[in-house]
């Protein structure tokens, strides 16, 4: 059986920060919390419209990054599945 490599295990200075590890391992969860926070901010806190639009624009950019990370994880899973299936078919 082939072991599945664990994503997000990096070495270096960034590995010392648990928040960065959380961002690498669960970007969709973090994005959903950020989206909810922006929605709550818009509803309950009086902020200038320009600031709110800036937050929404940043959130849209973060959504694009999150989508790319999740797509790469899905692609890696399909590649691993194809390798395992090819070995099994031999």
MODELLER restraints for C-alpha pairs under 7 A, 6 or more apart:
rsr = mdl.restraints
at = mdl.atoms
rsr.add(forms.Gaussian(group=physical.xy_distance, feature=features.Distance(at['CA:7:A'], at['CA:25:A']), mean=6.83, stdev=0.5))
rsr.add(forms.Gaussian(group=physical.xy_distance, feature=features.Distance(at['CA:8:A'], at['CA:21:A']), mean=6.50, stdev=0.5))
rsr.add(forms.Gaussian(group=physical.xy_distance, feature=features.Distance(at['CA:8:A'], at['CA:24:A']), mean=5.48, stdev=0.5))
rsr.add(forms.Gaussian(group=physical.xy_distance, feature=features.Distance(at['CA:8:A'], at['CA:25:A']), mean=5.61, stdev=0.5))
rsr.add(forms.Gaussian(group=physical.xy_distance, feature=features.Distance(at['CA:14:A'], at['CA:20:A']), mean=6.75, stdev=0.5))
rsr.add(forms.Gaussian(group=physical.xy_distance, feature=features.Distance(at['CA:15:A'], at['CA:21:A']), mean=6.64, stdev=0.5))
rsr.add(forms.Gaussian(group=physical.xy_distance, feature=features.Distance(at['CA:23:A'], at['CA:30:A']), mean=6.65, stdev=0.5))
rsr.add(forms.Gaussian(group=physical.xy_distance, feature=features.Distance(at['CA:27:A'], at['CA:66:A']), mean=5.69, stdev=0.5))
rsr.add(forms.Gaussian(group=physical.xy_distance, feature=features.Distance(at['CA:28:A'], at['CA:66:A']), mean=6.01, stdev=0.5))
rsr.add(forms.Gaussian(group=physical.xy_distance, feature=features.Distance(at['CA:31:A'], at['CA:63:A']), mean=6.81, stdev=0.5))
rsr.add(forms.Gaussian(group=physical.xy_distance, feature=features.Distance(at['CA:35:A'], at['CA:59:A']), mean=6.83, stdev=0.5))
rsr.add(forms.Gaussian(group=physical.xy_distance, feature=features.Distance(at['CA:42:A'], at['CA:52:A']), mean=6.93, stdev=0.5))
